């Protein structure tokens, strides 16, 4: 996407919040395959 983009603290906070929703047990009906979640939800950090 952007090779020179530096994430702000707000960006990382938003990502953290989104991942907490995706891993919440109430969301299992949407994200049934936990192994798939582990492989797909990947954040690259340098």
C-alpha positions in Angstrom: 0.0 0.0 0.0 2.3 2.8 1.3 5.9 1.8 1.6 6.8 4.9 3.7 3.7 5.1 5.9 4.3 5.3 9.7 1.4 4.3 11.8 0.4 6.7 14.6 -0.6 5.7 18.1 -4.2 6.2 17.1 -3.8 3.9 14.1 -2.4 1.1 16.3 -5.1 1.6 18.8 -7.8 1.3 16.2 -6.2 -1.9 14.9 -6.0 -3.3 18.4 -9.7 -2.5 19.0 -10.7 -4.1 15.7 -8.8 -7.3 16.5 -10.3 -7.5 20.0 -13.7 -7.5 18.3 -12.7 -10.2 15.8 -11.4 -12.5 18.6 -14.4 -12.0 20.9 -16.3 -15.3 21.4 -19.6 -13.5 20.3 -18.1 -13.1 16.9 -17.5 -16.8 16.3 -20.6 -17.0 14.1 -18.8 -14.6 11.7 -15.2 -15.9 12.1 -15.8 -19.6 12.6 -12.4 -20.9 11.5 -9.9 -19.8 14.2 -6.9 -21.1 12.3 -7.9 -19.0 9.4 -8.2 -16.0 11.7 -4.6 -16.6 12.9 -3.3 -16.7 9.4 -5.3 -13.8 8.0 -5.1 -11.2 10.7 -1.5 -10.2 10.3 0.0 -6.8 11.0 3.4 -6.0 9.7 5.6 -3.9 11.9 9.2 -2.7 11.3 
